[in-house]
C-alpha cells in the first residue's frame, strides 16, 4: 500500500522527531508509565504511522464490506440499511414473570428476544430434582416442559420476533419446545428465526454447564445442524461462544483463537458426518465479549472476521460467501462490572457498546449497572437498552461503515491479533484439535494463566479499576435490588405434579422409549426429541434417557 522509498523516508523522519521533539518533552514531562499495554497486555507504541502497516494490502487484508475477507463487515451497507438487533438477555423466576419482562422490553424498543435459563434447566434437571433445590429461577427462567415454554412466549408471535436461547447441553430439547410452541401458534418451523447457543466445547473450557461426554454431545450438535438445514432453514444452529472464554480471563487474542478453534471442530465433525460444508456453514454464528479496551476490541472483531473467512475458504473449501462470513452477537463484559460504585458501570457499558458497534456486530446485549450485585431491575435494564439506542441514533457511529478502518493503530492491531490467534490454532491442531486440547487441559491452562496475570496487575494497582482499587468512596449497602422469590421452586414442583397428572403417561413412556432406542443407534435424534416434547415429557425425563445411553462428562483435572 505504501511505496518502499516513502516508508524509508518516514522512518528517518520518525527518528528525527523522536530525538529532537520527543526526548526534550520526556526530559521535562516523563510519561505516566514505563510501558503502555492493552487490557490483553499487548504493548502499545507511542505513535502509529504507515511504518506499522507497511505490508498492508487493502484488497487482500481489508477489501469492501460484504466481500471476502469481510474485515470491514458482512453486509455491503451495514447499519445504513438496518441497525443491529438489540437483544437484551433476560429471564428469571417463572415463565410468567419472564414473559412479563419480555413484553416490557419489547415495549421499550428491544428488537429481539434473548432467553436466560436457570441452572437446573441448563444442566438438564427438572425443578423437582434434589440437585435443583435452591437454584430454581435464580439465574434465569425455569423451563421444565412444553407447558412452561407455552407460557414463556404467550402473546409473543414467534413469526415476528427473532429469539436467541442461551442453552447448550440440552439445546436440542429447548429448540424442540420452541418449534412445538410455534406450531401451536400456527407458525411453521420454516418461518422461525433465532439462535441456540449449542456450543458445548466452551462449556468444557470455561463455563461448566455440560451433561454428556464430548462424542455424544457433538452428535447432538450435528443432528441439530442437519435437522435445521431441512426443517428450520432460517435458524442459526449454533452460536460459537468466545464470551465465556473471555469472562474466564482470556486475552482478546485467546478469545478469537479458542473460539475459532471450537468452530473448526464443529465444521470438521459436520463434514465427517456427511454434511456438505455449504449446507450448514451459512447458519453458523458466533458470540463475543465486549471488554473495556475500545480499540483492542474493535481490532479483535475485525481480526476474527478476516481469519474465519480465510479458514472457511482455504481450509474447508467453502464456495458460498455466506459460509465465510463470521456473523456475531456481542454482550458487554459482565466480568468488567464492579459492585463498588455501580453507576460507573453505565459508562463502562457505553464504551463497550461503542466497541461492538464500531467492530460491526450483528446483535448486542448491554449489561445493566446492577448485575455485579443481582439480576437487573426494570429501571436498570431500561438504561442498558437506552445505551444502545443512544449510540444507534445520536452518536453518528452507525452512519458510515467501519469508520476506524485505515487507522494505523487499528490496522496494525487487527493484524497482530489475527496472527497471534492463528499461532494458537496451529498449536491446537498439533495437539489433535480443540477437543483433544481441552482433554489435555491446554486451553484451560492458557486462560487460567492469563486470568491470574490480570488479577495480579489489579491487586498491585498496575491496572486501575475505577472505584475498586482507586478513586474509592464510602458506600451504603445497595437498595432496591431484584430478588427472586424463594417460593419459585415450590411453584415449579406443583406445576410438574399437575402436568404429570394430566398428560397421557403411556404416550410419554412410548416416546421416551423411542428416543432411547434411537440414541443407541445412529438416527437423527431431533424428531424423537420433538415427539417426546409434544407429549409433554419433561426436560429432565428426556435428558435422563440420554444420560442412560451416553453417560455423563467428567471434567479433566488441570495441574
C-alpha positions as CSV (number, residue, x, y, z in Angstrom):
1,X,0.0,0.0,0.0
2,X,2.9,2.3,0.7
3,X,5.9,3.0,-1.5
4,X,9.2,1.5,-0.1
5,X,11.1,4.7,-0.6
6,X,8.3,6.6,1.2
7,X,8.5,4.2,4.1
8,X,12.3,4.7,4.2
9,X,11.8,8.4,4.4
10,X,9.2,8.1,7.1
11,X,11.5,6.0,9.3
12,X,14.2,8.7,9.0
13,X,11.7,11.4,9.8
14,X,10.4,9.5,12.8
15,X,13.9,9.0,14.2
16,X,14.5,12.8,13.9
17,X,11.1,13.5,15.6
18,X,11.9,11.2,18.5
19,X,15.4,12.6,19.0
20,X,14.6,16.3,18.6
21,X,11.0,16.6,19.9
22,X,10.0,13.6,22.0
23,X,13.2,13.3,24.0
24,X,13.0,17.0,25.0
25,X,9.4,16.6,26.1
26,X,10.2,13.4,28.1
27,X,13.0,15.2,29.9
28,X,10.5,17.8,31.2
29,X,7.4,15.7,31.4
30,X,8.0,11.9,31.8
31,X,5.3,9.6,30.5
32,X,2.8,8.2,33.0
33,X,4.1,4.6,32.6
34,X,7.3,3.0,31.6
35,X,5.3,0.7,29.3
36,X,1.7,1.1,28.0
37,X,-0.3,-2.0,27.2
38,X,-3.8,-3.0,26.2
39,X,-6.0,-4.9,28.6
40,X,-4.6,-8.1,27.0
41,X,-1.0,-6.9,27.7
42,X,-0.1,-6.1,24.1
43,X,2.5,-3.3,24.0
44,X,1.1,0.0,22.7
45,X,3.6,2.1,20.9
46,X,3.7,5.9,21.4
47,X,2.8,6.6,17.8
48,X,1.5,4.6,14.9
49,X,2.3,5.6,11.3
50,X,2.4,3.8,7.9
51,X,5.6,2.2,9.1
52,X,3.5,-0.1,11.3
53,X,1.4,-1.3,8.3
54,X,4.0,-1.2,5.5
55,X,2.9,-4.6,4.3
56,X,-0.8,-3.8,4.4
57,X,-2.6,-4.7,1.2
58,X,-6.1,-3.1,1.0
59,X,-7.7,-5.6,-1.3
60,X,-6.2,-8.6,0.4
61,X,-6.3,-7.5,4.1
62,X,-9.3,-5.2,4.1
63,X,-11.5,-5.2,1.0
64,X,-15.0,-3.9,0.9
65,X,-17.9,-4.6,3.3
66,X,-19.9,-7.7,2.2
67,X,-16.9,-9.1,0.3
68,X,-14.1,-11.5,1.2
69,X,-12.3,-11.3,3.6
70,X,-15.1,-9.4,5.3
71,X,-12.7,-7.5,7.5
72,X,-14.9,-4.4,7.1
73,X,-18.3,-6.1,7.8
74,X,-20.5,-8.9,6.5
75,X,-23.1,-6.6,4.8
76,X,-22.4,-4.2,2.0
77,X,-24.3,-1.3,3.7
78,X,-24.1,-2.5,7.4
79,X,-26.1,-0.2,9.7
80,X,-27.1,2.2,7.0
81,X,-29.5,-0.5,5.9
82,X,-30.5,-1.9,9.2
83,X,-29.3,-1.4,12.8
84,X,-28.0,-4.3,14.8
85,X,-30.6,-6.4,16.7
86,X,-31.0,-5.0,20.2
87,X,-31.4,-8.3,22.1
88,X,-31.4,-7.9,25.9
89,X,-30.6,-11.2,27.7
90,X,-33.4,-11.8,30.2
91,X,-35.2,-14.4,32.2
92,X,-35.8,-15.1,35.9
93,X,-38.1,-17.0,38.3
94,X,-41.1,-18.4,36.5
95,X,-42.2,-18.4,32.8
96,X,-45.0,-16.0,33.8
97,X,-42.6,-13.4,35.3
98,X,-40.1,-13.7,32.4
99,X,-43.0,-13.3,29.9
100,X,-43.9,-10.0,31.5
101,X,-40.2,-8.9,31.3
102,X,-40.0,-9.8,27.6
103,X,-43.2,-7.8,26.8
104,X,-41.8,-4.8,28.8
105,X,-38.5,-4.9,26.8
106,X,-40.3,-5.1,23.5
107,X,-42.4,-2.1,24.5
108,X,-39.2,-0.2,25.3
109,X,-37.9,-0.8,21.8
110,X,-36.0,-4.1,22.0
111,X,-35.9,-5.8,18.6
112,X,-35.1,-9.4,19.6
113,X,-35.5,-11.8,22.5
114,X,-32.7,-13.5,24.4
115,X,-33.7,-16.1,26.9
116,X,-31.7,-16.8,30.1
117,X,-32.4,-20.2,31.6
118,X,-31.9,-21.2,35.2
119,X,-29.1,-23.5,36.2
120,X,-31.2,-26.7,36.6
121,X,-32.6,-26.2,33.1
122,X,-29.1,-25.6,31.7
123,X,-27.9,-29.0,33.0
124,X,-31.0,-30.9,32.2
125,X,-32.7,-31.3,35.6
126,X,-36.3,-30.7,36.4
127,X,-37.2,-28.2,39.2
128,X,-38.2,-31.1,41.5
129,X,-34.8,-32.8,41.3
130,X,-32.9,-32.8,44.5
131,X,-29.9,-31.1,42.8
132,X,-32.2,-28.2,41.7
133,X,-33.0,-27.2,45.3
134,X,-32.2,-23.5,45.9
135,X,-31.3,-22.8,42.3
136,X,-34.8,-22.8,40.6
137,X,-35.3,-19.5,38.8
138,X,-32.3,-17.8,40.2
139,X,-30.1,-17.0,37.2
140,X,-32.7,-17.5,34.6
141,X,-36.2,-18.8,33.9
142,X,-37.1,-22.3,35.0
143,X,-38.4,-24.4,32.0
144,X,-39.4,-27.9,32.8
145,X,-41.8,-28.8,30.0
146,X,-43.5,-27.6,26.9
147,X,-46.2,-26.1,29.2
148,X,-43.6,-23.7,30.6
149,X,-42.5,-22.8,27.1
150,X,-46.0,-22.0,26.1
151,X,-46.4,-19.6,29.0
152,X,-43.0,-18.0,28.3
153,X,-44.0,-17.0,24.8
154,X,-47.7,-16.3,25.4
155,X,-48.8,-13.3,23.5
156,X,-45.5,-13.1,21.6
157,X,-46.0,-14.1,17.9
158,X,-43.0,-16.2,17.0
159,X,-43.2,-15.4,13.3
160,X,-42.5,-11.7,14.2
161,X,-39.5,-12.0,16.6
162,X,-36.0,-13.4,16.5
163,X,-35.2,-15.4,19.6
164,X,-31.8,-16.3,21.0
165,X,-31.6,-19.0,23.6
166,X,-28.5,-19.4,25.8
167,X,-28.7,-23.1,26.2
168,X,-26.0,-25.7,25.4
169,X,-26.1,-29.3,26.7
170,X,-30.0,-29.7,26.4
171,X,-30.2,-27.3,23.4
172,X,-32.0,-29.9,21.2
173,X,-34.7,-30.2,23.8
174,X,-35.3,-26.4,24.2
175,X,-35.2,-25.9,20.4
176,X,-37.8,-28.7,20.1
177,X,-40.0,-26.9,22.7
178,X,-39.7,-23.7,20.7
179,X,-40.7,-25.4,17.5
180,X,-43.7,-27.0,19.2
181,X,-44.8,-23.7,20.7
182,X,-44.6,-22.1,17.3
183,X,-46.7,-24.9,15.8
184,X,-49.4,-24.3,18.5
185,X,-49.4,-20.7,17.4
186,X,-49.8,-21.7,13.8
187,X,-46.3,-20.7,12.8
188,X,-44.5,-23.3,10.6
189,X,-40.9,-24.1,11.5
190,X,-39.6,-22.7,8.2
191,X,-40.7,-19.2,9.4
192,X,-38.7,-19.3,12.7
193,X,-35.7,-17.0,13.2
194,X,-33.2,-17.1,16.0
195,X,-30.3,-18.8,17.5
196,X,-29.4,-21.5,20.1
197,X,-26.0,-21.2,21.7
198,X,-25.5,-25.0,21.4
199,X,-21.7,-24.7,21.9
200,X,-20.7,-27.5,24.2
201,X,-16.9,-27.2,23.8
202,X,-16.7,-23.9,25.5
203,X,-18.7,-25.4,28.4
204,X,-15.8,-27.9,28.9
205,X,-13.4,-25.0,28.7
206,X,-14.9,-22.2,30.7
207,X,-18.5,-22.4,31.8
208,X,-19.3,-25.9,33.2
209,X,-22.9,-26.5,32.2
210,X,-22.3,-29.7,30.4
211,X,-24.1,-33.1,30.7
212,X,-22.8,-35.6,28.2
213,X,-19.3,-36.6,27.2
214,X,-17.8,-35.0,24.1
215,X,-18.6,-37.5,21.4
216,X,-22.4,-37.8,22.1
217,X,-22.6,-34.0,22.7
218,X,-21.1,-33.5,19.2
219,X,-23.6,-35.9,17.8
220,X,-26.5,-33.9,19.2
221,X,-25.0,-30.7,17.7
222,X,-24.6,-32.2,14.3
223,X,-28.1,-33.7,14.4
224,X,-29.3,-30.1,15.0
225,X,-27.3,-28.9,12.0
226,X,-28.8,-31.5,9.7
227,X,-32.4,-31.2,11.0
228,X,-32.5,-27.4,10.8
229,X,-31.0,-27.3,7.3
230,X,-34.0,-29.2,6.2
231,X,-36.8,-28.1,8.6
232,X,-35.8,-24.8,10.2
233,X,-33.7,-23.2,7.5
234,X,-33.6,-19.6,8.9
235,X,-32.4,-20.8,12.3
236,X,-28.8,-20.2,13.5
237,X,-27.9,-23.7,14.7
238,X,-25.0,-22.7,16.9
239,X,-23.5,-19.6,18.5
240,X,-19.8,-20.5,18.9
241,X,-19.0,-18.6,22.0
242,X,-15.9,-16.6,23.0
243,X,-17.8,-14.6,25.5
244,X,-17.4,-17.1,28.4
245,X,-13.8,-17.7,27.4
246,X,-13.1,-14.0,27.9
247,X,-15.2,-13.9,31.1
248,X,-13.0,-16.7,32.4
249,X,-9.9,-14.5,32.0
250,X,-8.6,-14.9,28.4
251,X,-6.9,-12.2,26.4
252,X,-8.5,-10.8,23.3
253,X,-6.2,-12.9,21.1
254,X,-7.1,-16.1,23.1
255,X,-10.8,-15.3,22.8
256,X,-10.5,-15.2,19.0
257,X,-8.2,-18.2,18.8
258,X,-10.1,-20.6,21.1
259,X,-13.5,-19.6,19.7
260,X,-12.4,-20.2,16.1
261,X,-10.7,-23.5,17.1
262,X,-14.0,-24.7,18.5
263,X,-15.7,-23.5,15.3
264,X,-13.2,-25.6,13.3
265,X,-14.0,-28.7,15.4
266,X,-17.8,-28.3,14.7
267,X,-17.2,-27.9,11.0
268,X,-14.9,-30.9,10.9
269,X,-17.4,-33.0,12.8
270,X,-20.3,-32.0,10.5
271,X,-18.2,-32.8,7.4
272,X,-17.2,-36.2,8.9
273,X,-20.9,-36.9,9.4
274,X,-21.5,-36.4,5.7
275,X,-22.8,-32.8,5.6
276,X,-21.6,-30.6,2.7
277,X,-19.9,-27.5,4.2
278,X,-22.1,-25.0,2.3
279,X,-25.2,-26.8,3.5
280,X,-24.7,-25.8,7.2
281,X,-21.9,-23.2,7.4
282,X,-24.1,-20.2,6.4
283,X,-26.1,-20.8,9.6
284,X,-23.1,-20.8,12.0
285,X,-22.9,-17.8,14.2
286,X,-20.5,-16.5,16.9
287,X,-20.8,-14.8,20.2
288,X,-18.1,-12.4,21.5
289,X,-17.4,-10.3,24.6
290,X,-17.0,-6.5,24.6
291,X,-14.3,-5.5,27.0
292,X,-13.1,-2.1,28.1
293,X,-10.2,-1.5,25.8
294,X,-12.1,0.1,23.0
295,X,-9.6,0.0,20.1
296,X,-8.3,-3.5,21.0
297,X,-11.9,-4.8,20.9
298,X,-12.7,-3.2,17.6
299,X,-9.5,-4.8,16.2
300,X,-10.5,-8.1,17.7
301,X,-13.8,-8.3,15.8
302,X,-12.1,-7.3,12.5
303,X,-9.4,-9.9,13.0
304,X,-11.9,-12.6,13.8
305,X,-13.9,-11.9,10.7
306,X,-10.9,-11.9,8.4
307,X,-9.4,-15.1,10.0
308,X,-12.7,-17.1,9.8
309,X,-13.2,-16.1,6.2
310,X,-9.7,-17.5,5.3
311,X,-10.3,-20.7,7.3
312,X,-13.6,-21.5,5.7
313,X,-12.3,-20.7,2.2
314,X,-8.8,-22.2,2.3
315,X,-9.1,-24.9,4.9
316,X,-12.6,-26.2,4.2
317,X,-13.1,-25.2,0.5
318,X,-16.4,-23.3,1.1
319,X,-17.8,-21.8,-2.1
320,X,-20.8,-19.9,-0.7
321,X,-19.6,-16.5,0.5
322,X,-22.2,-16.8,3.4
323,X,-20.2,-19.8,4.6
324,X,-17.2,-17.5,5.0
325,X,-19.0,-14.7,6.9
326,X,-18.4,-14.5,10.6
327,X,-21.7,-13.1,11.9
328,X,-21.7,-12.5,15.7
329,X,-23.7,-11.4,18.7
330,X,-21.9,-9.3,21.4
331,X,-22.5,-9.0,25.1
332,X,-20.8,-6.3,27.1
333,X,-18.4,-7.7,29.6
334,X,-20.0,-9.0,32.8
335,X,-16.6,-9.5,34.5
336,X,-15.8,-5.8,34.0
337,X,-18.7,-4.6,36.1
338,X,-18.0,-3.7,39.7
339,X,-20.2,-3.9,42.8
340,X,-18.4,-0.7,44.0
341,X,-20.0,2.5,42.6
342,X,-22.3,0.5,40.3
343,X,-23.3,3.7,38.4
344,X,-19.8,3.7,36.9
345,X,-20.9,0.5,35.1
346,X,-23.2,2.6,32.9
347,X,-20.0,4.3,31.5
348,X,-18.2,1.0,31.0
349,X,-21.2,-0.4,29.1
350,X,-21.4,2.6,26.9
351,X,-17.7,2.2,25.9
352,X,-18.2,-1.5,25.3
353,X,-21.3,-0.7,23.2
354,X,-19.3,1.6,21.0
355,X,-16.6,-1.1,20.6
356,X,-19.2,-3.7,19.5
357,X,-20.8,-1.3,17.0
358,X,-17.6,0.1,15.6
359,X,-16.5,-3.6,15.3
360,X,-19.6,-4.5,13.2
361,X,-21.7,-6.7,15.5
362,X,-25.0,-8.2,14.2
363,X,-26.7,-8.1,17.6
364,X,-26.0,-6.8,21.0
365,X,-26.9,-7.2,24.7
366,X,-25.9,-4.4,27.0
367,X,-25.4,-5.4,30.7
368,X,-27.2,-3.4,33.4
369,X,-25.4,-1.4,36.0
370,X,-26.5,-3.6,39.0
371,X,-25.5,-7.0,37.5
372,X,-22.5,-7.3,39.8
373,X,-25.0,-7.3,42.6
374,X,-28.1,-9.1,41.4
375,X,-30.4,-9.7,38.4
376,X,-31.2,-6.3,36.9
377,X,-34.3,-4.3,37.8
378,X,-36.6,-2.9,35.1
379,X,-35.1,0.6,35.6
380,X,-31.5,-0.8,35.2
381,X,-32.3,-2.8,32.1
382,X,-34.1,0.2,30.5
383,X,-30.9,2.3,30.9
384,X,-28.9,-0.6,29.4
385,X,-31.2,-0.7,26.4
386,X,-31.3,3.1,26.1
387,X,-27.4,3.0,25.9
388,X,-27.7,1.0,22.6
389,X,-30.4,3.3,21.3
390,X,-28.4,6.5,22.0
391,X,-25.4,5.0,20.3
392,X,-27.6,4.0,17.4
393,X,-29.5,7.2,16.9
394,X,-27.4,10.0,18.4
395,X,-23.6,9.2,18.2
396,X,-23.2,9.1,14.4
397,X,-21.0,5.9,14.5
398,X,-23.6,3.9,12.6
399,X,-23.8,6.3,9.7
400,X,-20.7,5.0,7.9
401,X,-19.2,1.5,7.6
402,X,-16.1,0.5,9.7
403,X,-15.2,4.1,10.4
404,X,-11.9,3.2,12.2
405,X,-10.5,1.4,9.1
406,X,-7.3,2.9,7.9
407,X,-6.2,3.9,11.4
408,X,-2.5,2.8,11.6
409,X,-3.1,1.6,15.1
410,X,-6.3,-0.3,14.4
411,X,-5.0,-2.0,11.2
412,X,-1.7,-2.9,13.0
413,X,-3.5,-4.4,16.0
414,X,-6.0,-6.2,13.8
415,X,-3.1,-8.0,12.0
416,X,-1.3,-8.7,15.3
417,X,-4.4,-10.3,16.8
418,X,-5.1,-12.3,13.7
419,X,-1.5,-13.6,13.6
420,X,-1.5,-14.4,17.3
421,X,-4.8,-16.3,17.0
422,X,-3.5,-18.3,14.1
423,X,-0.4,-19.3,16.1
424,X,-2.7,-20.7,18.8
425,X,-4.9,-22.5,16.2
426,X,-1.8,-24.2,14.8
427,X,-0.8,-25.3,18.3
428,X,-4.3,-26.7,18.9
429,X,-4.1,-28.5,15.5
430,X,-0.8,-30.1,16.6
431,X,-2.5,-31.3,19.8
432,X,-5.2,-33.0,17.7
433,X,-7.8,-30.3,17.6
434,X,-10.0,-28.4,20.1
435,X,-11.5,-31.5,21.8
436,X,-8.0,-33.1,22.4
437,X,-6.6,-29.7,23.6
438,X,-9.5,-29.4,26.1
439,X,-9.0,-33.0,27.2
440,X,-5.3,-32.3,27.8
441,X,-6.1,-29.1,29.7
442,X,-4.1,-26.9,27.3
443,X,-6.8,-24.3,26.6
444,X,-8.0,-24.1,30.2
445,X,-4.4,-23.6,31.5
446,X,-3.7,-20.8,28.9
447,X,-6.9,-19.0,30.1
448,X,-6.1,-19.6,33.8
449,X,-2.6,-18.1,33.4
450,X,-3.9,-15.0,31.6
451,X,-6.6,-14.6,34.3
452,X,-4.0,-14.8,37.1
453,X,-1.7,-12.3,35.4
454,X,-4.6,-9.8,35.1
455,X,-5.6,-10.3,38.7
456,X,-2.1,-9.7,39.9
457,X,-2.0,-6.4,38.0
458,X,-5.2,-5.3,39.6
459,X,-4.1,-6.2,43.1
460,X,-0.8,-4.4,42.6
461,X,-2.6,-1.3,41.2
462,X,-0.7,-1.7,37.9
463,X,-4.2,-1.8,36.2
464,X,-6.7,0.7,37.6
465,X,-10.3,-0.2,38.1
466,X,-12.1,3.0,38.9
467,X,-14.0,2.8,42.2
468,X,-12.5,-0.6,43.1
469,X,-8.7,-0.1,43.6
470,X,-8.6,3.7,43.0
471,X,-11.0,6.6,43.5
472,X,-12.8,4.7,46.2
473,X,-15.6,6.2,48.4
474,X,-17.6,5.1,51.4
475,X,-20.8,3.4,50.2
476,X,-24.0,2.4,51.8
477,X,-25.4,-1.1,51.2
478,X,-27.3,-1.1,47.9
479,X,-31.1,-0.9,48.0
480,X,-33.9,-1.9,45.5
481,X,-32.2,-4.9,44.1
482,X,-34.2,-7.6,42.3
483,X,-34.8,-10.7,44.4
484,X,-36.2,-13.9,43.2
485,X,-39.0,-15.3,45.4
486,X,-37.7,-18.5,47.1
487,X,-41.2,-19.9,46.7
488,X,-40.5,-20.3,42.9
489,X,-39.0,-23.8,43.5
490,X,-42.2,-25.0,45.2
491,X,-44.4,-23.4,42.5
492,X,-42.5,-25.2,39.8
493,X,-42.8,-28.5,41.6
494,X,-46.5,-28.0,41.8
495,X,-46.6,-27.3,38.1
496,X,-44.8,-30.6,37.3
497,X,-47.1,-32.6,39.5
498,X,-50.1,-31.1,37.8
499,X,-48.6,-31.7,34.4
500,X,-47.9,-35.4,35.1
501,X,-51.4,-35.9,36.4
502,X,-53.0,-34.5,33.3
503,X,-50.8,-35.8,30.4
504,X,-51.1,-39.2,28.7
505,X,-48.5,-41.2,30.6
506,X,-48.5,-44.1,28.2
507,X,-47.8,-41.9,25.3
508,X,-44.9,-40.2,27.2
509,X,-43.4,-43.5,28.1
510,X,-43.7,-44.7,24.5
511,X,-42.0,-41.7,23.1
512,X,-39.2,-41.8,25.7
513,X,-38.6,-45.4,24.8
514,X,-38.4,-44.5,21.1
515,X,-35.9,-41.8,21.9
516,X,-33.7,-44.2,24.0
517,X,-33.7,-46.7,21.1
518,X,-32.7,-44.0,18.6
519,X,-29.9,-42.9,20.9
520,X,-28.4,-46.4,20.9
521,X,-28.4,-46.2,17.1
522,X,-27.4,-43.5,14.7
523,X,-30.7,-41.9,13.7
524,X,-31.0,-38.1,13.9
525,X,-32.4,-37.5,17.4
526,X,-34.2,-34.3,16.8
527,X,-37.5,-35.8,15.5
528,X,-37.6,-38.2,18.5
529,X,-37.0,-35.3,21.0
530,X,-39.7,-33.2,19.3
531,X,-42.2,-36.0,19.6
532,X,-41.4,-36.5,23.3
533,X,-41.7,-32.8,23.9
534,X,-45.1,-32.6,22.2
535,X,-46.3,-35.4,24.6
536,X,-45.2,-33.2,27.5
537,X,-42.3,-35.3,28.6
538,X,-40.2,-33.1,30.9
539,X,-36.8,-31.7,30.2
540,X,-35.4,-33.9,33.0
541,X,-37.1,-37.1,31.7
542,X,-35.7,-36.6,28.2
543,X,-32.2,-35.8,29.4
544,X,-32.3,-38.8,31.8
545,X,-33.0,-41.1,28.9
546,X,-30.0,-39.7,27.1
547,X,-27.8,-39.9,30.2
548,X,-28.7,-43.6,30.4
549,X,-27.3,-44.1,26.9
550,X,-24.5,-41.6,26.7
551,X,-23.3,-41.3,30.4
552,X,-22.0,-38.0,31.9
553,X,-18.9,-35.9,31.3
554,X,-16.2,-35.7,34.0
555,X,-14.0,-32.6,33.9
556,X,-10.3,-33.1,33.5
557,X,-8.0,-32.1,36.4
558,X,-5.8,-29.1,35.4
559,X,-2.4,-29.0,37.1
